[in-house]
Amino acid sequence: MTDKQHARQGLPELKAQGPDHHQNRKGVLRKARWVLIAIILLMVFGLGKALFERWSYGDVLAARAAESAILHVRVTKPESASKLGTEFIRFKLPGTLQGISEAQIYARVNGYVKTWLKDIGEPAKKGEPLAILDVPEVDKQVEEAQANYNLAKIAYERWTRLRAQDAVSQQELDEKTGLYRQTEAVLKRLKEQVGFAQVVAPFDGIVTKRNVNLGDLVNAGNGGTGQALFSMARVDKLHMYVFVPQDRAGDIKVGDEIDLFRSSAPDKPIKGRVARTAGAIDTNTRTLQVDVEVDNADRKLMPGTYVDVVLNLDPGSAIVLPTNALLFTPAGPQVALVQGNKVVRKDVKLGIDYGQWVQIRAGVTKEDQVVINPPDSIADGQQVVIETPPAKSKSGK
């Protein structure tokens, strides 16, 4: 084949082949073989080195893997509620102050208000008049009863003299005597009703409401259309009712001191005491009614004032845990205890919630070590290491 034919087929021109050409080709192949062997040796060396390093650090990796499986935790022990301070055992309830005696004062007879003598805020002594009523109907009834009485009395005296002369029978005298006694009783009753025209204070206190004016028509009693003429309260001593939930009712004792706080003076407690309790749980509300009395000799407190009643209850032998030690599961609340170096999850029964602390009724003892902030994934039998919190410096930092 000629060079022109090679050019037409796109092939480069080859020089004439000979011994020199074959010698050069063998040299190239020999160099390529050595380069390939060197690359393979380098790869084998690198692989061997990696395998050696992995084998030599196997124990370290295993130790690190085992260490990563161990959970580092902080623990606490259940505390007695009494050691936490009064802020954790104070029980707050709402209450409204009332006079130790309060009364709605109604008229005893129908009539018109002739005059009223006491206005709101004014003191009144027991038996002191508050208002005077005009009772014309009762006055007319008294006049009629007085006439009947006078006539019956004359007849009685006459028949008594006739009976002494044996001019009338004993039966006739008895009839006149009975009529005389009857008219006397009617007259006495009506005169007492006239006395009811004067409305008086039932006890020492102050007038808190006045519901009548001059000329008002008032009806007797508190039924029908009758309305209270006045409201009175004794304020030298006040009281209030508070309703303690059933689970705290057993901690209330008569004579216990309590603190009252007004919104206008939240930092100035007012002292009171438990005067009495209902002695039974209300089945509708499941609460115990408690009567609290407060001395008010200086008249600084007013009936109707809203106050917060703080009961300082004795927790007894109750134990508490911080709320961040609890695990809430579908089966109920649990805690994670550390026994030895392993975790044991236990069910607990919760009691009173004090906010940052919660009472534990059952499930743990004061000697148990309870994990703080346990993860939800913590499991029974998991190995743990208890961390010791750093000691605080004397400066508190």
C-alpha positions in Angstrom: 0.0 0.0 0.0 1.4 3.4 -0.9 1.5 6.5 1.2 -1.2 8.1 -0.9 -3.5 5.2 -0.2 -2.9 5.7 3.6 -3.6 9.4 3.3 -6.9 8.7 1.6 -8.0 6.3 4.5 -7.1 8.9 7.2 -4.3 6.9 8.7 -1.0 8.5 9.6 2.0 7.6 7.6 4.2 4.9 9.1 7.8 4.9 8.8 9.4 1.9 7.4 9.4 -0.9 9.9 12.6 -2.5 11.1 14.6 -3.7 14.1 14.8 -0.3 15.6 11.0 0.1 15.6 10.4 -3.2 17.4 13.0 -2.3 20.0 11.3 1.0 20.9 7.9 -0.7 21.2 9.2 -3.2 23.7 10.7 -0.4 25.8 7.4 1.4 26.0 5.6 -1.7 27.0 8.2 -2.5 29.7 7.8 1.0 31.2 4.0 0.7 31.2 4.2 -2.6 33.0 6.4 -1.2 35.8 4.1 1.8 36.3 1.1 -0.5 36.6 2.9 -2.7 39.1 3.8 0.4 41.1 0.2 1.6 41.2 -1.0 -1.8 42.4 1.6 -1.9 45.1 0.6 1.5 46.3 -3.0 0.5 46.4 -2.2 -2.7 48.3 -0.1 -0.7 50.7 -2.8 1.8 51.3 -5.4 -0.9 51.9 -3.1 -2.7 54.3 -2.4 0.4 56.2 -6.2 1.2 56.5 -6.9 -2.3 57.7 -4.1 -2.2 60.2 -5.2 1.1 61.6 -8.8 -0.1 61.9 -7.6 -3.3 63.6 -5.3 -1.4 65.9 -8.0 1.1 67.0 -10.7 -1.5 67.3 -10.6 -1.6 71.1 -10.8 2.2 71.2 -13.8 2.3 68.9 -15.5 -0.4 70.9 -14.8 1.4 74.2 -16.2 4.7 72.7 -19.3 2.9 71.4 -19.9 1.3 74.8 -19.3 4.7 76.5 -21.8 6.4 74.1 -24.5 3.8 75.1 -24.1 4.9 78.8 -26.5 7.8 79.8 -25.1 10.5 82.0 -27.8 11.7 84.4 -28.3 13.9 87.5 -30.4 12.6 90.4 -32.3 13.9 93.4 -34.0 12.4 96.4 -37.6 13.0 97.4 -37.9 15.8 100.0 -40.3 16.2 102.9 -42.8 18.9 102.0 -42.3 20.6 105.4 -38.6 21.3 104.5 -39.4 23.2 101.4 -40.7 26.3 103.2 -44.1 27.8 103.8 -44.5 28.9 100.2 -44.9 25.3 99.1 -47.5 24.4 101.7 -49.7 27.5 101.6 -53.2 26.9 100.1 -55.0 29.9 98.6 -58.7 30.1 98.3 -61.1 33.1 97.4 -63.4 34.5 100.0 -65.7 37.4 100.7 -65.9 39.1 104.1 -69.2 39.3 105.8 -70.4 40.8 109.1 -70.4 38.4 112.0 -74.1 39.1 112.1 -76.1 40.3 109.2 -79.9 40.9 108.9 -82.5 42.0 106.5 -85.0 44.1 108.5 -88.7 43.8 107.4 -91.8 45.5 108.8 -94.1 43.4 111.1 -97.2 45.3 110.1 -98.6 46.9 106.9 -98.3 50.6 106.8 -96.7 53.8 105.5 -93.2 55.1 106.3 -93.8 58.0 108.6 -90.1 58.8 109.1 -86.8 57.0 108.9 -84.1 57.7 111.5 -81.0 55.9 110.3 -79.2 56.1 106.9 -76.5 54.0 105.4 -73.2 53.8 107.3 -74.7 55.1 110.6 -74.3 53.0 113.7 -77.3 51.7 115.6 -77.6 50.1 119.1 -79.8 47.1 119.8 -83.4 48.2 120.1 -82.7 51.7 118.7 -85.5 52.9 116.3 -84.6 52.8 112.6 -87.9 54.0 111.2 -91.5 54.7 112.4 -94.5 53.5 110.4 -98.0 54.9 110.2 -100.4 52.0 110.7 -104.0 53.3 110.5 -105.6 49.9 109.9 -104.1 48.5 113.1 -105.1 51.6 115.0 -108.8 51.1 114.0 -108.6 47.4 115.0 -107.2 48.5 118.4 -110.2 50.8 118.9 -112.6 48.1 118.0 -110.9 45.6 120.2 -110.8 48.1 123.1 -114.6 48.6 122.8 -115.2 44.8 122.8 -113.0 44.4 125.7 -114.7 47.1 127.7 -118.1 45.6 127.1 -116.9 42.1 127.9 -115.3 43.3 131.1 -118.6 45.0 132.3 -120.5 41.9 131.5 -118.0 39.7 133.4 -118.1 42.0 136.5 -121.9 42.0 136.5 -122.2 38.3 136.1 -119.7 37.8 138.9 -121.9 39.8 141.3 -125.1 38.0 140.2 -123.4 34.7 140.7 -122.5 35.7 144.2 -126.2 36.3 144.8 -127.0 33.0 143.1 -129.0 34.9 140.5 -127.3 33.3 137.5 -125.9 29.9 136.9 -122.2 29.0 136.9 -122.4 28.1 133.2 -123.5 31.7 132.3 -120.7 33.1 134.4 -118.2 30.9 132.7 -119.4 32.0 129.3 -119.0 35.7 130.2 -115.5 34.9 131.7 -114.4 33.2 128.5 -115.6 36.1 126.4 -113.8 38.6 128.6 -110.5 36.7 128.5 -110.8 36.4 124.7 -111.3 40.1 124.1 -108.5 40.9 126.5 -106.1 38.6 124.4 -107.2 40.2 121.1 -106.6 43.7 122.5 -103.2 42.8 123.8 -102.2 41.3 120.4 -103.3 44.4 118.5 -101.5 46.7 120.9 -98.3 44.7 120.3 -98.8 45.2 116.6 -99.1 48.9 117.2 -95.6 48.6 118.8 -94.3 47.1 115.6 -94.9 50.4 113.9 -91.5 51.3 115.3 -88.8 49.4 113.4 -85.8 48.7 115.7 -82.3 47.4 115.3 -81.9 43.7 116.2 -78.3 44.1 117.3 -75.4 46.6 117.6 -74.1 47.3 114.1 -74.2 49.7 111.2 -76.9 50.2 108.5 -75.6 48.9 105.2 -78.7 49.5 103.1 -81.8 51.7 103.3 -84.6 50.7 100.9 -87.4 53.0 101.9 -88.4 56.7 101.8 -91.0 58.8 103.4 -94.5 57.8 102.4 -93.6 54.4 101.0 -96.2 51.6 101.5 -94.6 48.6 103.2 -96.0 45.2 103.7 -95.5 42.9 106.6 -93.0 40.0 106.4 -90.6 38.9 103.7 -93.1 37.0 101.6 -95.1 38.2 98.6 -94.4 41.8 97.8 -92.7 42.6 101.1 -89.2 44.1 100.9 -86.5 44.7 103.4 -86.6 48.2 104.8 -83.0 48.1 106.0 -79.9 45.9 106.0 -77.6 45.8 109.1 -74.3 44.2 109.8 -72.2 43.8 112.9 -68.7 44.7 111.8 -66.5 44.6 115.0 -65.9 41.0 113.9 -66.1 39.6 110.4 -66.2 36.1 109.0 -66.3 34.4 105.7 -67.0 30.9 104.2 -64.4 29.1 102.2 -64.7 25.7 100.5 -61.8 23.4 100.8 -61.4 20.6 98.3 -61.9 17.1 99.7 -58.3 16.0 99.4 -57.2 18.9 101.6 -60.1 18.7 104.1 -58.3 16.5 106.5 -55.6 19.1 107.0 -58.1 21.7 108.3 -58.3 22.1 112.1 -60.5 24.4 114.2 -58.2 27.1 115.7 -55.7 27.1 112.8 -54.4 30.6 112.0 -54.9 31.8 108.4 -53.7 34.9 106.4 -56.0 37.2 104.4 -54.7 39.3 101.6 -56.5 42.2 99.9 -55.7 43.2 96.4 -55.1 46.8 97.6 -52.5 45.6 100.1 -51.0 42.3 98.9 -48.0 42.6 101.1 -49.9 43.2 104.4 -51.5 39.9 105.6 -54.5 40.1 108.0 -54.7 37.4 110.7 -57.7 35.2 111.1 -58.6 31.8 112.4 -60.7 28.8 111.6 -63.8 29.1 113.8 -65.6 26.0 112.7 -66.1 23.5 109.9 -69.2 21.8 108.5 -67.8 18.5 109.6 -68.9 16.8 106.4 -68.1 16.9 102.7 -70.7 18.4 100.4 -71.6 15.7 98.0 -72.5 18.2 95.2 -69.1 20.1 95.2 -66.9 17.6 97.1 -65.7 20.4 99.4 -65.7 21.1 103.1 -67.3 24.4 104.2 -65.0 26.3 106.6 -66.0 29.3 108.6 -63.1 31.8 109.1 -63.4 34.6 111.7 -61.4 37.9 111.6 -61.1 40.5 114.3 -62.1 44.0 113.1 -62.1 46.1 116.2 -60.4 48.9 114.4 -63.1 48.8 111.6 -60.4 48.8 108.9 -62.1 46.0 107.0 -65.5 46.2 105.4 -68.1 43.6 104.8 -68.2 42.5 101.1 -64.5 42.9 100.6 -63.0 40.2 98.3 -59.9 38.6 99.9 -57.5 35.7 99.2 -57.5 33.3 102.1 -54.2 31.5 102.6 -54.3 28.4 104.7 -51.0 27.3 106.2 -51.5 23.6 106.2 -49.3 21.0 107.8 -48.1 18.6 105.1 -47.3 15.9 107.7 -45.1 13.1 106.3 -45.8 13.9 102.7 -42.9 13.8 100.3 -42.5 15.8 97.1 -40.4 15.7 93.9 -39.7 18.4 91.4 -42.1 18.3 88.5 -39.2 17.9 86.0 -38.5 14.4 87.4 -41.8 13.0 86.1 -42.4 10.9 83.0 -45.9 11.1 81.6 -46.8 7.9 79.7 -50.1 6.4 78.5 -50.0 4.1 81.5 -49.8 7.1 83.9 -47.0 9.1 85.6 -43.7 7.4 86.2 -40.2 8.2 87.5 -36.8 6.8 86.6 -34.8 5.5 89.5 -31.1 4.7 89.6 -30.4 1.4 91.3 -26.7 0.4 91.2 -25.8 1.8 87.8 -29.0 0.9 86.0 -32.4 2.5 85.4 -35.6 1.2 86.9 -38.9 2.9 85.8 -41.6 3.0 88.4 -45.2 4.1 88.5 -46.1 6.8 91.0 -49.3 8.2 92.4 -49.4 12.0 92.4 -51.0 14.2 95.1 -51.1 17.9 95.5 -49.5 20.0 92.8 -47.4 22.8 94.4 -46.2 24.3 91.1 -42.5 23.5 90.9 -43.0 20.5 93.2 -45.6 17.8 93.3 -46.6 15.5 96.1 -45.9 11.8 95.7 -48.4 9.6 97.4 -47.0 6.2 96.4 -44.2 4.7 94.3 -41.0 6.1 95.8 -39.3 6.6 99.2 -37.0 9.2 100.6 -34.0 7.0 99.9 -34.6 6.6 96.2 -32.4 8.3 93.6 -34.7 9.9 91.0 -33.4 11.0 87.6 -33.9 14.7 86.9 -35.1 15.6 83.3 -35.2 12.0 82.1 -35.4 11.6 78.4 -38.6 9.8 77.1 -36.3 7.1 75.6 -34.9 6.1 78.9 -35.5 2.4 79.4 -35.4 -0.2 82.2 -31.9 -1.7 82.6 -30.2 1.1 80.7 -26.7 1.8 82.2 -26.2 5.3 83.6 -23.5 7.3 85.2 -24.6 9.8 87.9 -23.1 13.2 87.3 -22.1 15.3 90.3 -23.2 19.0 89.9 -20.3 21.4 90.3 -20.0 22.9 93.8 -21.0 26.5 94.2 -18.4 29.0 95.2 -18.7 31.0 98.4 -19.8 34.0 96.3 -22.7 32.0 95.0 -21.4 32.0 91.4 
